[in-house]
Amino acid sequence: MVEFWECLIALLVGLFILQYLNHLWASRNYPPGPFQLPLIGGIWCIGSKISHDTLIKLAKRYGNIYTVWLGQKPVVVLSGYQAVKEGMIDRPDDFGGRPVTAFVKAALDKIAAGVIFSNGNFWKQHRRFALVTLRKMGMGRQSMENQIEEEAQHLVKTFASTKGQPFEPFLPITNAVCNVISGMAFGIRYSVEDEEFQRRVDTIDAVSKYGTSVTALLYETLPWLMNYVPGPHHKIFDFAKKEISFTMGEIEKHKEERDSESQDIVDYYLLQMEKNKSDPRSTYNRDNLAHFILDLFIAGTETSATSLHWALLLMMAYPDIQDKVYKEMEEVLGSSESICCQDQKKLPYTNAVIHEVLRAKYVFFFGLPRECVKDVKLRGFHIPKGTFIIPDLHSVLHDPERWETPEEFNPHHFLDKEGNFKSREEFLPFGIGARVCLGEQMAKKELFLFFTHLLRTFKFQLPEGVKELNKEPLLGFMLHPHPYRVCAVPRCSSSETN
């Protein structure tokens, strides 16, 4: 009997080794990367905490196209502008898919959901709906601008109520941006004290911190095991269920209270459902609407709020730049009490500062992952259909071959010799290609209007006794600044303080 078990174990070990060696042989044509260990693949190279230095070191060692294996799943990383251009710009159709990871499937309890994590006909229908609806609601037009400006004025009043005393700006900023999305989605707005708003902030914060954690990597590598292991992933699953449940409730309210004219995204979606109810190819239903709204809140709130949070920190860290922004606004706008998006063309330095915030403090750890939709040859490497692709947009925005001073906060990256604003093809904070951020135009409007309203009304200073700020990000899928306190001192010359 002992000999039988010894033989069985030896056989299983032999089969395991044979399977492992076959896998190594089959993966030989992928781009180079860290050596694959059994079960865990190449994630051993990341260590206990992933950082940007990790990705930079990998690119320097293996080249600007390299592979990191999550177990037996290959993840091909494109690093630097040239590599990202070859993959995402020159061959957009080849890398146009979106991988649906084990975690996404578990969190959303489905394969296709919303716009971010969907493909094929589902993605095409919902992206088209989003573009058309945002256009109807005033994307790029005055009505959307009015809504953002209203929230900007609320934010100014909130800051003014601090009377120049130190306070943490993160929650008021997040509340203002969240209300823009909430107004679009449901036609409602929240106060900072609202329990529903606080729950949303907790949800978004948990998701952003989880994304690049070791737990996240282990879940993608060993999902069958992690489902039975306690950890933060279960908390996020719970958050997602609560968010979907809340949204379902709002959808029911809209069905009961709808009037003849559509007012928000839920109204427009319900109308779309009615129009397509006889179409067997239609993907419009209540469940998918809830996931679509979840996409809007996760993608639309955290990104803009984090960028604005960084902007205020950098204005305190570089008071000379803050003063130049204020001086330009005073010289150009004069006694005008209002600021509109058309003023952006008249304010090249202010525009350059906002763009440099988005570049220097890119809010994602890397670009959202893509997926090969067919077998591809890239720089001589074979990348099979279904392979995960990560365009490392952080490396693009800090590429030393494309930016004069990539690690410095330097608004002159976006100014020519005459001081005019200049666009840069390397400026890709909103993504690239068919999967470019749906809310890019709205996000740009938000940042400009919030930033200019605040900078024209207040001078932002460090609290007394604070000598410097930590300009390094807190690592997560979203890169937040470390918590800080600010003094918003009213500028007496601004009409908005009267």
Long-range contacts (C-beta under 8 A, 24 or more apart in sequence): 23-72, 27-67, 27-69, 27-74, 29-381, 29-382, 30-67, 30-74, 30-76, 30-381, 30-382, 30-383, 31-62, 31-63, 31-65, 31-66, 31-67, 31-76, 31-378, 31-379, 31-381, 31-383, 32-62, 32-63, 32-66, 32-67, 33-58, 33-62, 33-66, 33-67, 33-68, 33-69, 34-58, 34-62, 34-68, 34-69, 36-69, 39-71, 39-221, 39-222, 40-71, 40-221, 41-68, 41-69, 41-70, 41-71, 41-72, 41-73, 41-221, 42-67, 42-68, 42-69, 42-70, 43-68, 43-69, 43-70, 43-217, 43-218, 43-221, 46-214, 46-217, 48-214, 49-214, 49-475, 50-212, 50-214, 50-217, 50-365, 50-475, 51-475, 52-365, 52-394, 55-79, 55-366, 55-392, 55-394, 55-395, 56-395, 59-392, 59-395, 65-378, 65-379, 65-381, 70-217, 70-220, 70-221, 71-220, 71-221, 71-222, 73-220, 73-221, 73-388, 74-387, 74-388, 75-369, 75-387, 75-388, 75-389, 75-390, 76-383, 76-387, 76-388, 76-389, 76-390, 77-366, 77-389, 77-390, 77-392, 78-389, 78-390, 78-391, 78-392, 79-392, 79-395, 80-392, 80-395, 80-396, 80-399, 80-401, 81-396, 81-399, 81-401, 81-402, 81-426, 82-401, 84-367, 84-391, 84-392, 84-393, 84-395, 84-396, 84-428, 84-432, 86-378, 86-379, 87-378, 87-389, 87-391, 88-370, 88-391, 88-432, 88-433, 89-432, 89-433, 91-376, 91-378, 92-432, 92-433, 92-434, 93-373, 93-434, 94-372, 94-373, 94-374, 94-376, 95-370, 95-371, 95-372, 95-373, 95-376, 95-389, 95-433, 96-370, 96-373, 96-433, 96-434, 96-435, 97-370, 97-371, 97-372, 97-373, 98-123, 98-368, 98-369, 98-370, 98-371, 98-435, 99-369, 99-370, 99-371, 99-388, 101-220, 101-369, 101-388, 102-219, 102-220, 102-223, 103-216, 103-219, 103-220, 103-223, 103-233, 106-223, 106-227, 106-233, 106-237, 107-236, 107-237, 107-240, 108-240, 108-291, 110-287, 110-291, 112-283, 112-288, 113-288, 113-291, 113-292, 113-294, 113-295, 114-288, 114-291, 114-292, 114-294, 114-295, 115-292, 115-295, 115-438, 116-295, 116-298, 116-299, 116-368, 117-295, 119-371, 121-281, 121-283, 122-283, 122-288, 125-282, 125-283, 125-284, 126-283, 126-288, 126-292, 127-438, 129-268, 129-269, 129-272, 129-284, 130-292, 130-438, 131-438, 133-265, 133-268, 133-269, 134-184, 134-438, 134-439, 134-442, 136-262, 136-268, 137-184, 137-264, 137-265, 137-268, 139-441, 139-442, 140-441, 144-442, 144-445, 145-340, 145-341, 145-445, 145-449, 147-180, 147-183, 147-184, 148-180, 148-442, 148-445, 148-446, 148-449, 148-450, 149-338, 149-339, 149-340, 149-449, 149-453, 151-176, 151-177, 151-179, 151-180, 151-183, 151-189, 151-450, 152-176, 152-449, 152-450, 152-453, 152-454, 153-453, 154-179, 155-450, 155-453, 155-454, 156-453, 156-454, 156-457, 156-496, 158-192, 159-454, 159-457, 159-458, 159-488, 160-457, 160-458, 160-488, 160-490, 160-497, 162-487, 162-488, 164-487, 164-488, 164-489, 164-490, 165-487, 166-463, 166-485, 166-486, 166-487, 167-485, 167-486, 167-488, 168-483, 168-484, 168-485, 168-486, 169-309, 169-312, 169-486, 169-488, 170-305, 170-309, 170-483, 171-201, 173-305, 173-308, 173-309, 173-312, 173-450, 174-201, 174-301, 174-305, 176-305, 176-450, 177-300, 177-301, 177-304, 177-305, 177-308, 177-446, 177-450, 178-297, 178-301, 178-305, 180-300, 180-304, 180-442, 180-446, 181-296, 181-297, 181-300, 181-301, 182-297, 183-264, 184-264, 184-265, 184-296, 185-250, 185-264, 185-265, 185-266, 185-293, 185-296, 185-297, 186-250, 186-254, 186-264, 186-266, 187-263, 187-264, 196-246, 199-242, 200-243, 200-297, 200-301, 202-239, 203-239, 203-240, 203-242, 203-243, 204-297, 204-298, 204-301, 204-302, 206-232, 206-235, 206-236, 206-239, 207-236, 207-239, 207-298, 207-477, 208-302, 208-476, 208-477, 208-478, 208-480, 209-474, 209-476, 209-477, 209-478, 210-236, 210-476, 210-477, 211-365, 211-476, 211-477, 211-478, 212-365, 212-475, 212-476, 212-477, 213-476, 240-294, 243-294, 243-297, 244-290, 244-291, 244-294, 247-289, 247-290, 247-293, 247-294, 248-286, 248-290, 250-293, 251-286, 251-289, 251-290, 265-292, 265-293, 265-296, 266-293, 296-439, 299-437, 299-438, 299-439, 300-439, 300-442, 300-443, 302-363, 302-478, 303-363, 303-364, 303-437, 303-443, 303-478, 304-443, 304-446, 304-447, 306-363, 306-478, 306-479, 306-480, 306-481, 307-357, 307-358, 307-361, 307-363, 307-443, 307-447, 308-446, 308-447, 308-450, 308-451, 309-480, 309-481, 310-357, 310-361, 310-363, 310-481, 311-353, 311-354, 311-357, 311-447, 311-451, 312-454, 312-460, 312-486, 313-469, 313-471, 313-481, 313-484, 313-486, 314-357, 314-360, 314-361, 314-409, 314-471, 315-455, 315-460, 316-460, 316-461, 316-462, 316-469, 316-486, 317-409, 317-468, 317-469, 317-471, 318-409, 319-461, 321-353, 321-409, 321-411, 322-455, 322-459, 322-460, 324-349, 325-349, 325-350, 325-353, 325-455, 326-455, 326-456, 326-459, 326-491, 329-452, 329-455, 329-456, 330-456, 330-493, 333-456, 335-495, 337-495, 337-496, 339-449, 339-452, 339-453, 339-456, 341-445, 341-448, 341-449, 343-452, 344-448, 347-452, 348-415, 348-419, 348-420, 348-421, 349-411, 349-415, 349-419, 350-451, 350-452, 350-455, 351-414, 351-421, 351-448, 352-411, 352-412, 352-413, 352-414, 352-415, 352-421, 353-411, 354-447, 354-448, 354-451, 355-411, 355-413, 355-414, 355-427, 356-409, 356-410, 356-411, 356-413, 356-414, 357-409, 357-447, 358-427, 358-429, 358-447, 359-397, 359-403, 359-413, 359-427, 359-429, 360-397, 360-408, 360-409, 360-410, 361-473, 361-479, 361-481, 362-393, 362-394, 362-397, 362-429, 362-479, 363-429, 363-478, 363-479, 364-393, 364-394, 364-477, 364-478, 364-479, 365-394, 365-475, 365-476, 365-477, 365-478, 365-479, 366-390, 366-391, 366-392, 366-393, 366-394, 366-395, 367-391, 367-392, 367-393, 367-394, 367-428, 367-431, 367-432, 368-431, 368-435, 370-435, 391-432, 393-428, 393-429, 393-431, 393-432, 396-426, 396-428, 397-426, 397-427, 397-428, 397-429, 399-426, 402-426, 453-496, 454-488, 456-491, 456-494, 456-496, 457-490, 457-491, 457-494, 457-496, 457-497, 458-488, 458-489, 458-490, 458-491, 459-488, 459-489, 459-490, 459-491, 460-486, 460-487, 460-488, 460-489, 461-486, 461-487, 461-489, 462-486, 462-487, 463-487
